[in-house]
Amino acid sequence: MLGVRRKFDAAFGEGAVRIVRETDKSVAVVARDLGVVAQTLGN
């Protein structure tokens, strides 16, 4: 069975991108911390 598809609002995405840009954390680390797929955040 596949997982449940979650929807994130624009504010969540903007915040996630801001964390990556303003810290020394990689996309993979931030994605793991936020519970999202790294490829999704990278896109």
PDB file with SEQRES, HELIX, SHEET and CRYST1 records, atoms N, CA, C and O in Angstrom:
SEQRES   1 A   43  MET LEU GLY VAL ARG ARG LYS PHE ASP ALA ALA PHE GLY          
SEQRES   2 A   43  GLU GLY ALA VAL ARG ILE VAL ARG GLU THR ASP LYS SER          
SEQRES   3 A   43  VAL ALA VAL VAL ALA ARG ASP LEU GLY VAL VAL ALA GLN          
SEQRES   4 A   43  THR LEU GLY ASN                                              
HELIX    1 AA1 ALA A   10  GLU A   22  1                                  13    
HELIX    2 AA2 VAL A   27  LEU A   34  1                                   8    
HELIX    3 AA3 ALA A   38  GLY A   42  1                                   5    
CRYST1    1.000    1.000    1.000  90.00  90.00  90.00 P 1           1          
ATOM      1  N   MET A   1       0.840  -1.184   0.000  1.00  0.00           N  
ATOM      2  CA  MET A   1       0.000   0.000   0.000  1.00  0.00           C  
ATOM      3  C   MET A   1       0.885   1.247   0.000  1.00  0.00           C  
ATOM      4  O   MET A   1       1.893   1.309   0.703  1.00  0.00           O  
ATOM      5  N   LEU A   2       0.498   2.210  -0.780  1.00  0.00           N  
ATOM      6  CA  LEU A   2       1.258   3.451  -0.865  1.00  0.00           C  
ATOM      7  C   LEU A   2       0.925   4.362   0.304  1.00  0.00           C  
ATOM      8  O   LEU A   2      -0.134   4.246   0.920  1.00  0.00           O  
ATOM      9  N   GLY A   3       1.845   5.270   0.599  1.00  0.00           N  
ATOM     10  CA  GLY A   3       1.624   6.214   1.679  1.00  0.00           C  
ATOM     11  C   GLY A   3       0.591   7.265   1.309  1.00  0.00           C  
ATOM     12  O   GLY A   3       0.209   7.399   0.147  1.00  0.00           O  
ATOM     13  N   VAL A   4       0.153   7.998   2.301  1.00  0.00           N  
ATOM     14  CA  VAL A   4      -0.829   9.055   2.100  1.00  0.00           C  
ATOM     15  C   VAL A   4      -0.126  10.280   1.537  1.00  0.00           C  
ATOM     16  O   VAL A   4       0.916  10.691   2.049  1.00  0.00           O  
ATOM     17  N   ARG A   5      -0.684  10.857   0.497  1.00  0.00           N  
ATOM     18  CA  ARG A   5      -0.105  12.053  -0.107  1.00  0.00           C  
ATOM     19  C   ARG A   5      -0.506  13.268   0.727  1.00  0.00           C  
ATOM     20  O   ARG A   5      -1.689  13.522   0.956  1.00  0.00           O  
ATOM     21  N   ARG A   6       0.499  14.008   1.172  1.00  0.00           N  
ATOM     22  CA  ARG A   6       0.227  15.193   1.988  1.00  0.00           C  
ATOM     23  C   ARG A   6       0.375  16.438   1.135  1.00  0.00           C  
ATOM     24  O   ARG A   6       1.152  16.462   0.182  1.00  0.00           O  
ATOM     25  N   LYS A   7      -0.368  17.459   1.482  1.00  0.00           N  
ATOM     26  CA  LYS A   7      -0.266  18.740   0.787  1.00  0.00           C  
ATOM     27  C   LYS A   7       0.320  19.763   1.756  1.00  0.00           C  
ATOM     28  O   LYS A   7      -0.036  19.808   2.934  1.00  0.00           O  
ATOM     29  N   PHE A   8       1.224  20.575   1.230  1.00  0.00           N  
ATOM     30  CA  PHE A   8       1.853  21.612   2.033  1.00  0.00           C  
ATOM     31  C   PHE A   8       1.512  22.963   1.434  1.00  0.00           C  
ATOM     32  O   PHE A   8       1.505  23.125   0.214  1.00  0.00           O  
ATOM     33  N   ASP A   9       1.230  23.929   2.290  1.00  0.00           N  
ATOM     34  CA  ASP A   9       0.903  25.257   1.773  1.00  0.00           C  
ATOM     35  C   ASP A   9       2.182  25.998   1.386  1.00  0.00           C  
ATOM     36  O   ASP A   9       3.289  25.555   1.692  1.00  0.00           O  
ATOM     37  N   ALA A  10       2.012  27.114   0.720  1.00  0.00           N  
ATOM     38  CA  ALA A  10       3.146  27.893   0.213  1.00  0.00           C  
ATOM     39  C   ALA A  10       4.049  28.368   1.343  1.00  0.00           C  
ATOM     40  O   ALA A  10       5.268  28.413   1.179  1.00  0.00           O  
ATOM     41  N   ALA A  11       3.475  28.720   2.475  1.00  0.00           N  
ATOM     42  CA  ALA A  11       4.266  29.213   3.601  1.00  0.00           C  
ATOM     43  C   ALA A  11       5.224  28.138   4.117  1.00  0.00           C  
ATOM     44  O   ALA A  11       6.359  28.441   4.484  1.00  0.00           O  
ATOM     45  N   PHE A  12       4.771  26.892   4.147  1.00  0.00           N  
ATOM     46  CA  PHE A  12       5.639  25.794   4.580  1.00  0.00           C  
ATOM     47  C   PHE A  12       6.821  25.651   3.630  1.00  0.00           C  
ATOM     48  O   PHE A  12       7.967  25.531   4.063  1.00  0.00           O  
ATOM     49  N   GLY A  13       6.534  25.664   2.343  1.00  0.00           N  
ATOM     50  CA  GLY A  13       7.591  25.525   1.343  1.00  0.00           C  
ATOM     51  C   GLY A  13       8.586  26.664   1.405  1.00  0.00           C  
ATOM     52  O   GLY A  13       9.795  26.444   1.326  1.00  0.00           O  
ATOM     53  N   GLU A  14       8.085  27.876   1.546  1.00  0.00           N  
ATOM     54  CA  GLU A  14       8.969  29.034   1.635  1.00  0.00           C  
ATOM     55  C   GLU A  14       9.845  28.959   2.878  1.00  0.00           C  
ATOM     56  O   GLU A  14      11.027  29.299   2.838  1.00  0.00           O  
ATOM     57  N   GLY A  15       9.261  28.517   3.970  1.00  0.00           N  
ATOM     58  CA  GLY A  15      10.036  28.374   5.207  1.00  0.00           C  
ATOM     59  C   GLY A  15      11.118  27.314   5.082  1.00  0.00           C  
ATOM     60  O   GLY A  15      12.231  27.496   5.575  1.00  0.00           O  
ATOM     61  N   ALA A  16      10.797  26.215   4.429  1.00  0.00           N  
ATOM     62  CA  ALA A  16      11.768  25.143   4.243  1.00  0.00           C  
ATOM     63  C   ALA A  16      12.927  25.613   3.375  1.00  0.00           C  
ATOM     64  O   ALA A  16      14.087  25.333   3.679  1.00  0.00           O  
ATOM     65  N   VAL A  17      12.623  26.315   2.312  1.00  0.00           N  
ATOM     66  CA  VAL A  17      13.672  26.841   1.437  1.00  0.00           C  
ATOM     67  C   VAL A  17      14.525  27.859   2.189  1.00  0.00           C  
ATOM     68  O   VAL A  17      15.745  27.891   2.029  1.00  0.00           O  
ATOM     69  N   ARG A  18      13.892  28.676   2.995  1.00  0.00           N  
ATOM     70  CA  ARG A  18      14.631  29.678   3.787  1.00  0.00           C  
ATOM     71  C   ARG A  18      15.616  28.987   4.731  1.00  0.00           C  
ATOM     72  O   ARG A  18      16.749  29.444   4.886  1.00  0.00           O  
ATOM     73  N   ILE A  19      15.192  27.893   5.360  1.00  0.00           N  
ATOM     74  CA  ILE A  19      16.086  27.167   6.275  1.00  0.00           C  
ATOM     75  C   ILE A  19      17.314  26.676   5.529  1.00  0.00           C  
ATOM     76  O   ILE A  19      18.433  26.803   6.025  1.00  0.00           O  
ATOM     77  N   VAL A  20      17.117  26.117   4.343  1.00  0.00           N  
ATOM     78  CA  VAL A  20      18.249  25.604   3.557  1.00  0.00           C  
ATOM     79  C   VAL A  20      19.185  26.736   3.178  1.00  0.00           C  
ATOM     80  O   VAL A  20      20.403  26.594   3.283  1.00  0.00           O  
ATOM     81  N   ARG A  21      18.638  27.842   2.744  1.00  0.00           N  
ATOM     82  CA  ARG A  21      19.470  28.954   2.271  1.00  0.00           C  
ATOM     83  C   ARG A  21      20.202  29.670   3.395  1.00  0.00           C  
ATOM     84  O   ARG A  21      21.329  30.126   3.203  1.00  0.00           O  
ATOM     85  N   GLU A  22      19.575  29.777   4.571  1.00  0.00           N  
ATOM     86  CA  GLU A  22      20.140  30.585   5.644  1.00  0.00           C  
ATOM     87  C   GLU A  22      20.958  29.792   6.661  1.00  0.00           C  
ATOM     88  O   GLU A  22      21.544  30.374   7.573  1.00  0.00           O  
ATOM     89  N   THR A  23      21.002  28.486   6.511  1.00  0.00           N  
ATOM     90  CA  THR A  23      21.796  27.668   7.428  1.00  0.00           C  
ATOM     91  C   THR A  23      22.808  26.865   6.618  1.00  0.00           C  
ATOM     92  O   THR A  23      22.790  26.879   5.387  1.00  0.00           O  
ATOM     93  N   ASP A  24      23.665  26.183   7.310  1.00  0.00           N  
ATOM     94  CA  ASP A  24      24.653  25.330   6.657  1.00  0.00           C  
ATOM     95  C   ASP A  24      24.125  23.921   6.441  1.00  0.00           C  
ATOM     96  O   ASP A  24      24.875  23.030   6.042  1.00  0.00           O  
ATOM     97  N   LYS A  25      22.831  23.711   6.704  1.00  0.00           N  
ATOM     98  CA  LYS A  25      22.247  22.375   6.565  1.00  0.00           C  
ATOM     99  C   LYS A  25      21.983  22.060   5.098  1.00  0.00           C  
ATOM    100  O   LYS A  25      21.635  22.943   4.314  1.00  0.00           O  
ATOM    101  N   SER A  26      22.152  20.798   4.742  1.00  0.00           N  
ATOM    102  CA  SER A  26      21.874  20.365   3.376  1.00  0.00           C  
ATOM    103  C   SER A  26      20.371  20.188   3.183  1.00  0.00           C  
ATOM    104  O   SER A  26      19.605  20.139   4.145  1.00  0.00           O  
ATOM    105  N   VAL A  27      19.972  20.092   1.924  1.00  0.00           N  
ATOM    106  CA  VAL A  27      18.572  19.849   1.598  1.00  0.00           C  
ATOM    107  C   VAL A  27      18.109  18.546   2.246  1.00  0.00           C  
ATOM    108  O   VAL A  27      17.002  18.472   2.779  1.00  0.00           O  
ATOM    109  N   ALA A  28      18.954  17.523   2.201  1.00  0.00           N  
ATOM    110  CA  ALA A  28      18.594  16.221   2.765  1.00  0.00           C  
ATOM    111  C   ALA A  28      18.346  16.304   4.267  1.00  0.00           C  
ATOM    112  O   ALA A  28      17.401  15.699   4.775  1.00  0.00           O  
ATOM    113  N   VAL A  29      19.179  17.041   4.973  1.00  0.00           N  
ATOM    114  CA  VAL A  29      19.031  17.165   6.426  1.00  0.00           C  
ATOM    115  C   VAL A  29      17.764  17.933   6.774  1.00  0.00           C  
ATOM    116  O   VAL A  29      17.012  17.518   7.655  1.00  0.00           O  
ATOM    117  N   VAL A  30      17.523  19.039   6.098  1.00  0.00           N  
ATOM    118  CA  VAL A  30      16.329  19.842   6.357  1.00  0.00           C  
ATOM    119  C   VAL A  30      15.071  19.033   6.034  1.00  0.00           C  
ATOM    120  O   VAL A  30      14.097  19.056   6.786  1.00  0.00           O  
ATOM    121  N   ALA A  31      15.103  18.324   4.918  1.00  0.00           N  
ATOM    122  CA  ALA A  31      13.948  17.509   4.538  1.00  0.00           C  
ATOM    123  C   ALA A  31      13.657  16.458   5.593  1.00  0.00           C  
ATOM    124  O   ALA A  31      12.504  16.263   5.978  1.00  0.00           O  
ATOM    125  N   ARG A  32      14.698  15.779   6.064  1.00  0.00           N  
ATOM    126  CA  ARG A  32      14.505  14.762   7.098  1.00  0.00           C  
ATOM    127  C   ARG A  32      13.932  15.388   8.363  1.00  0.00           C  
ATOM    128  O   ARG A  32      13.020  14.828   8.972  1.00  0.00           O  
ATOM    129  N   ASP A  33      14.460  16.549   8.765  1.00  0.00           N  
ATOM    130  CA  ASP A  33      13.980  17.231   9.972  1.00  0.00           C  
ATOM    131  C   ASP A  33      12.508  17.616   9.855  1.00  0.00           C  
ATOM    132  O   ASP A  33      11.771  17.580  10.840  1.00  0.00           O  
ATOM    133  N   LEU A  34      12.081  17.987   8.641  1.00  0.00           N  
ATOM    134  CA  LEU A  34      10.702  18.424   8.428  1.00  0.00           C  
ATOM    135  C   LEU A  34       9.765  17.273   8.060  1.00  0.00           C  
ATOM    136  O   LEU A  34       8.548  17.451   8.017  1.00  0.00           O  
ATOM    137  N   GLY A  35      10.325  16.107   7.797  1.00  0.00           N  
ATOM    138  CA  GLY A  35       9.504  14.951   7.476  1.00  0.00           C  
ATOM    139  C   GLY A  35       9.006  14.946   6.040  1.00  0.00           C  
ATOM    140  O   GLY A  35       7.920  14.439   5.762  1.00  0.00           O  
ATOM    141  N   VAL A  36       9.794  15.508   5.122  1.00  0.00           N  
ATOM    142  CA  VAL A  36       9.429  15.503   3.714  1.00  0.00           C  
ATOM    143  C   VAL A  36      10.524  14.810   2.922  1.00  0.00           C  
ATOM    144  O   VAL A  36      11.622  14.589   3.432  1.00  0.00           O  
ATOM    145  N   VAL A  37      10.225  14.466   1.677  1.00  0.00           N  
ATOM    146  CA  VAL A  37      11.203  13.805   0.813  1.00  0.00           C  
ATOM    147  C   VAL A  37      12.193  14.849   0.304  1.00  0.00           C  
ATOM    148  O   VAL A  37      11.804  15.942  -0.107  1.00  0.00           O  
ATOM    149  N   ALA A  38      13.473  14.498   0.337  1.00  0.00           N  
ATOM    150  CA  ALA A  38      14.524  15.435  -0.053  1.00  0.00           C  
ATOM    151  C   ALA A  38      14.354  15.908  -1.499  1.00  0.00           C  
ATOM    152  O   ALA A  38      14.588  17.078  -1.802  1.00  0.00           O  
ATOM    153  N   GLN A  39      13.955  15.016  -2.375  1.00  0.00           N  
ATOM    154  CA  GLN A  39      13.764  15.403  -3.793  1.00  0.00           C  
ATOM    155  C   GLN A  39      12.662  16.448  -3.924  1.00  0.00           C  
ATOM    156  O   GLN A  39      12.769  17.366  -4.738  1.00  0.00           O  
ATOM    157  N   THR A  40      11.614  16.314  -3.136  1.00  0.00           N  
ATOM    158  CA  THR A  40      10.525  17.290  -3.166  1.00  0.00           C  
ATOM    159  C   THR A  40      11.022  18.657  -2.727  1.00  0.00           C  
ATOM    160  O   THR A  40      10.721  19.665  -3.366  1.00  0.00           O  
ATOM    161  N   LEU A  41      11.765  18.693  -1.663  1.00  0.00           N  
ATOM    162  CA  LEU A  41      12.307  19.965  -1.172  1.00  0.00           C  
ATOM    163  C   LEU A  41      13.315  20.526  -2.159  1.00  0.00           C  
ATOM    164  O   LEU A  41      13.365  21.738  -2.369  1.00  0.00           O  
ATOM    165  N   GLY A  42      14.108  19.674  -2.761  1.00  0.00           N  
ATOM    166  CA  GLY A  42      15.095  20.120  -3.731  1.00  0.00           C  
ATOM    167  C   GLY A  42      14.464  20.754  -4.960  1.00  0.00           C  
ATOM    168  O   GLY A  42      15.016  21.683  -5.550  1.00  0.00           O  
ATOM    169  N   ASN A  43      13.302  20.241  -5.335  1.00  0.00           N  
ATOM    170  CA  ASN A  43      12.607  20.809  -6.494  1.00  0.00           C  
ATOM    171  C   ASN A  43      12.129  22.203  -6.185  1.00  0.00           C  
ATOM    172  O   ASN A  43      11.521  22.850  -7.037  1.00  0.00           O  
TER     173      ASN A  43                                                      
END                                                                             
